[in-house]
Amino acid sequence: MTQLRQSALSPPIAILHAPGTNRDMDAAIACEWAGGAPEIVHINQLLAGERRLSDYAMLVIPGGFSYGDDLGAGKLWAVRLLHDLGDQLHAFANAGKPILGICNGFQVLVKTGLLPGAIPNLDAGEDGGRLVTLTRNESAHFECRWVHLEPNRANPSPWLHDLERIFCPVAHGEGRFMARDADALEAILAHQLVAFTYVDEAGRPGPYPINPNGSDAHIAGVTNLAGNILGLMPHPENHILPYQHPNHHRGQSGQMGLKLFENGVAYARAL
């Protein structure tokens, strides 16, 4: 990759790759423009001991169709991470290092249980099941469109520091965020774990196509309680430069996703 803005202060960032991942280069470019030093790391390199997560200051799990989405989106990648790399993954998360999951990566973080993680006074259930899931779009088909994301300014996560509304694409078939039950959704809202909601260009939430998948409470992304882990379905890495705006040729610009990556890099650098 071209060394754009790297220096001795550029934190090393692992862009995790698995069979079927296809947005790893996009994520790496966004991290590089944000001032980080990204490296695309195949999961087999971690399994072979050629790399360790502890070598990095930040982790990004990008979008795609890992393992062909067999058994469900992100399921096999999550199982592989927990079974073979669980100690490394949890040590990374517990150290407070920033983790970002985008689209398929968000699905992975949900299915590993890292998002939304444990919530005080909320029982995981008799079967120890997850509090949330990402399931098939309410429209019952693949959604590929640009959406507006409103950051939750009450969420103190460093990922969201001084963040303005983002305009970026979604591209998924299983992106509908659903809580296990009303209590779980209420807890997520009460603890300000929502990171982004789907809104229109005026900042108002609304039904399809504003909410492209039918997510509960129009939720597009969440963090854990500590704020170091963020997952979202849309792709901010695909709008980090002005000319990527779909109406750039008509003179429209703004609401880019680069600041999100700059926040992650700054957080990693400060650790």
C-alpha positions as CSV (number, residue, x, y, z in Angstrom):
1,M,0.0,0.0,0.0
2,T,1.0,3.6,-0.6
3,Q,2.4,5.2,2.6
4,L,0.2,8.2,2.7
5,R,0.5,9.7,6.2
6,Q,2.3,7.2,8.2
7,S,5.0,8.1,10.8
8,A,6.5,6.8,13.9
9,L,3.3,7.8,15.6
10,S,1.1,5.7,13.2
11,P,-0.4,2.9,15.3
12,P,-0.3,-0.6,13.7
13,I,-3.8,-1.7,12.6
14,A,-4.8,-5.3,11.8
15,I,-7.4,-5.5,9.0
16,L,-8.6,-9.0,9.4
17,H,-9.2,-11.1,6.3
18,A,-11.0,-14.5,5.9
19,P,-12.2,-16.3,2.8
20,G,-15.0,-14.3,1.3
21,T,-14.0,-10.9,2.8
22,N,-14.0,-8.3,0.1
23,R,-13.9,-4.9,1.8
24,D,-10.5,-5.3,3.5
25,M,-8.6,-3.0,1.1
26,D,-11.3,-0.3,1.5
27,A,-11.0,-0.5,5.2
28,A,-7.2,-0.4,5.0
29,I,-7.2,2.7,2.8
30,A,-9.6,4.5,5.2
31,C,-7.3,3.6,8.1
32,E,-4.2,4.8,6.2
33,W,-5.9,8.1,5.2
34,A,-6.8,8.5,8.9
35,G,-3.1,8.3,9.9
36,G,-2.8,4.6,10.9
37,A,-0.4,1.9,9.6
38,P,-2.8,-0.8,8.4
39,E,-1.8,-4.4,7.5
40,I,-4.2,-6.9,6.0
41,V,-3.8,-10.0,8.1
42,H,-5.3,-13.3,6.9
43,I,-6.8,-15.3,9.7
44,N,-4.5,-18.2,8.8
45,Q,-1.5,-16.0,9.7
46,L,-2.9,-15.7,13.2
47,L,-3.7,-19.4,13.4
48,A,-0.2,-20.3,12.3
49,G,1.4,-17.9,14.8
50,E,2.9,-15.7,12.1
51,R,1.0,-12.8,13.6
52,R,-0.6,-12.1,17.0
53,L,-3.4,-9.6,17.7
54,S,-1.2,-8.2,20.5
55,D,1.2,-6.9,17.8
56,Y,-1.5,-4.3,16.8
57,A,-3.1,-1.3,18.5
58,M,-6.4,-1.5,16.6
59,L,-8.4,-4.2,15.0
60,V,-10.8,-3.9,12.0
61,I,-13.1,-6.7,10.9
62,P,-14.3,-5.6,7.5
63,G,-17.3,-6.4,5.3
64,G,-17.8,-9.2,2.8
65,F,-19.3,-12.7,2.9
66,S,-16.9,-14.6,5.2
67,Y,-16.9,-18.3,4.5
68,G,-19.7,-17.7,2.0
69,D,-22.1,-16.8,4.9
70,D,-22.7,-20.6,5.3
71,L,-24.8,-21.2,8.4
72,G,-25.6,-17.5,8.5
73,A,-23.8,-14.2,8.0
74,G,-20.6,-14.0,10.1
75,K,-21.4,-17.2,12.0
76,L,-18.5,-19.4,10.9
77,W,-16.0,-16.5,11.2
78,A,-17.2,-15.9,14.7
79,V,-16.9,-19.6,15.6
80,R,-13.4,-19.7,14.2
81,L,-12.3,-16.7,16.1
82,L,-13.8,-17.8,19.4
83,H,-12.6,-21.4,19.1
84,D,-9.1,-20.9,17.8
85,L,-8.3,-17.3,18.8
86,G,-10.6,-16.6,21.7
87,D,-7.9,-15.9,24.2
88,Q,-6.2,-13.4,21.9
89,L,-9.5,-11.7,20.9
90,H,-10.7,-11.3,24.5
91,A,-7.3,-10.1,25.7
92,F,-7.3,-7.5,22.9
93,A,-10.8,-6.3,23.8
94,N,-10.2,-6.4,27.6
95,A,-7.1,-4.2,27.1
96,G,-9.4,-1.5,25.9
97,K,-7.9,-1.5,22.4
98,P,-10.3,-0.2,19.6
99,I,-12.1,-2.8,17.6
100,L,-14.3,-1.9,14.6
101,G,-16.6,-4.3,12.8
102,I,-18.3,-3.2,9.6
103,C,-21.2,-5.1,8.0
104,N,-20.0,-8.7,8.0
105,G,-17.6,-7.6,10.7
106,F,-20.5,-6.3,12.8
107,Q,-22.2,-9.6,12.4
108,V,-19.1,-11.3,13.6
109,L,-18.8,-9.1,16.7
110,V,-22.5,-9.8,17.5
111,K,-22.1,-13.5,17.1
112,T,-18.9,-13.6,19.2
113,G,-20.8,-11.8,22.0
114,L,-18.4,-8.8,22.0
115,L,-21.4,-6.6,21.0
116,P,-23.2,-5.3,22.8
117,G,-21.4,-7.3,25.5
118,A,-22.7,-7.7,29.1
119,I,-25.2,-5.1,30.3
120,P,-25.7,-4.5,34.1
121,N,-28.8,-6.0,35.6
122,L,-29.7,-7.8,32.4
123,D,-29.7,-11.6,32.4
124,A,-28.2,-13.3,29.4
125,G,-31.1,-15.8,29.6
126,E,-31.3,-19.4,30.7
127,D,-29.5,-20.6,27.6
128,G,-26.8,-17.9,27.9
129,G,-28.0,-16.6,24.5
130,R,-27.1,-13.4,22.8
131,L,-28.9,-10.2,23.6
132,V,-29.2,-9.1,20.0
133,T,-28.9,-10.5,16.5
134,L,-28.5,-9.3,12.9
135,T,-31.0,-11.1,10.8
136,R,-32.6,-11.0,7.3
137,N,-33.7,-7.6,6.1
138,E,-37.4,-6.9,6.5
139,S,-37.6,-6.4,2.8
140,A,-36.5,-10.0,2.3
141,H,-33.9,-9.0,-0.3
142,F,-30.4,-7.6,-0.5
143,E,-30.2,-3.9,0.1
144,C,-27.6,-1.7,-1.7
145,R,-28.3,2.0,-1.2
146,W,-26.9,5.1,0.4
147,V,-28.1,6.0,3.9
148,H,-27.7,8.8,6.4
149,L,-26.3,7.8,9.9
150,E,-27.0,10.0,12.9
151,P,-24.4,9.5,15.7
152,N,-25.6,9.2,19.2
153,R,-24.0,12.2,21.0
154,A,-24.9,10.8,24.4
155,N,-22.7,7.8,23.7
156,P,-19.2,8.6,25.2
157,S,-17.3,6.2,23.0
158,P,-14.1,7.7,21.6
159,W,-15.2,6.4,18.2
160,L,-17.9,9.0,18.1
161,H,-16.0,12.0,19.4
162,D,-17.1,15.2,17.5
163,L,-18.7,13.0,14.8
164,E,-21.2,14.6,12.4
165,R,-23.8,12.8,10.4
166,I,-22.4,10.3,7.9
167,F,-23.7,9.6,4.4
168,C,-22.5,6.2,3.1
169,P,-23.7,3.0,1.5
170,V,-25.2,-0.2,2.9
171,A,-24.8,-3.5,1.1
172,H,-26.3,-6.5,3.0
173,G,-29.0,-9.1,3.1
174,E,-28.9,-9.8,6.8
175,G,-28.5,-6.4,8.5
176,R,-31.7,-6.1,10.6
177,F,-30.7,-5.3,14.2
178,M,-33.1,-7.1,16.5
179,A,-33.0,-7.3,20.3
180,R,-33.8,-10.5,22.1
181,D,-36.8,-8.9,23.8
182,A,-38.2,-5.6,25.0
183,D,-36.0,-5.6,28.1
184,A,-32.8,-6.1,26.1
185,L,-33.7,-3.2,23.7
186,E,-34.7,-1.0,26.6
187,A,-31.3,-1.7,28.3
188,I,-29.4,-0.9,25.1
189,L,-31.2,2.4,24.8
190,A,-30.9,3.3,28.5
191,H,-27.2,2.6,28.6
192,Q,-26.6,4.7,25.5
193,L,-25.0,1.8,23.6
194,V,-26.6,2.9,20.3
195,A,-23.9,4.4,18.1
196,F,-25.8,5.3,15.0
197,T,-29.4,5.4,13.8
198,Y,-30.8,5.5,10.3
199,V,-32.2,8.9,9.5
200,D,-33.2,10.9,6.4
201,E,-31.2,13.9,5.0
202,A,-32.9,16.1,7.6
203,G,-31.9,13.9,10.5
204,R,-35.3,12.3,11.1
205,P,-35.7,8.5,11.6
206,G,-38.3,6.8,9.4
207,P,-39.5,3.6,7.8
208,Y,-38.0,1.9,4.7
209,P,-36.0,3.0,2.7
210,I,-34.7,5.4,5.4
211,N,-34.3,2.4,7.6
212,P,-33.1,0.0,4.9
213,N,-33.5,-3.3,6.9
214,G,-36.2,-2.8,9.5
215,S,-33.9,-2.6,12.5
216,D,-35.3,-2.1,16.0
217,A,-35.4,1.6,16.9
218,H,-33.7,2.3,13.6
219,I,-30.4,1.1,15.0
220,A,-27.5,1.0,12.5
221,G,-24.6,0.4,15.0
222,V,-23.8,-0.1,18.6
223,T,-20.9,0.0,21.0
224,N,-20.1,-2.0,24.1
225,L,-20.2,-0.3,27.6
226,A,-16.5,0.5,27.6
227,G,-16.9,2.2,24.2
228,N,-13.8,0.6,22.6
229,I,-15.8,-1.8,20.4
230,L,-18.0,-0.4,17.7
231,G,-20.0,-2.3,15.1
232,L,-22.2,-0.9,12.3
233,M,-23.9,-2.3,9.2
234,P,-23.2,0.6,6.7
235,H,-19.8,1.2,5.1
236,P,-18.2,4.5,6.1
237,E,-15.0,3.3,4.5
238,N,-16.6,3.9,1.1
239,H,-17.0,7.6,1.6
240,I,-13.8,9.0,2.9
241,L,-13.0,11.3,-0.1
242,P,-15.2,14.0,-1.7
243,Y,-15.3,12.4,-5.1
244,Q,-16.9,9.2,-3.6
245,H,-20.1,11.1,-2.9
246,P,-22.7,9.7,-5.4
247,N,-23.7,13.2,-6.4
248,H,-20.2,14.7,-6.5
249,H,-20.5,15.5,-10.2
250,R,-23.5,17.6,-9.3
251,G,-21.5,19.6,-6.8
252,Q,-22.7,17.8,-3.6
253,S,-20.2,16.7,-0.9
254,G,-19.8,16.3,2.8
255,Q,-20.9,13.9,5.5
256,M,-17.8,11.7,4.9
257,G,-16.8,8.7,7.1
258,L,-13.1,9.6,7.5
259,K,-13.5,11.2,10.9
260,L,-14.7,7.9,12.3
261,F,-11.4,6.3,11.3
262,E,-9.4,9.3,12.5
263,N,-11.1,8.9,15.9
264,G,-10.2,5.2,16.1
265,V,-6.6,5.9,15.1
266,A,-6.3,8.7,17.7
267,Y,-7.7,6.4,20.3
268,A,-5.2,3.7,19.4
269,R,-2.3,6.2,19.4
270,A,-3.2,7.4,22.9
271,L,-3.2,3.9,24.5
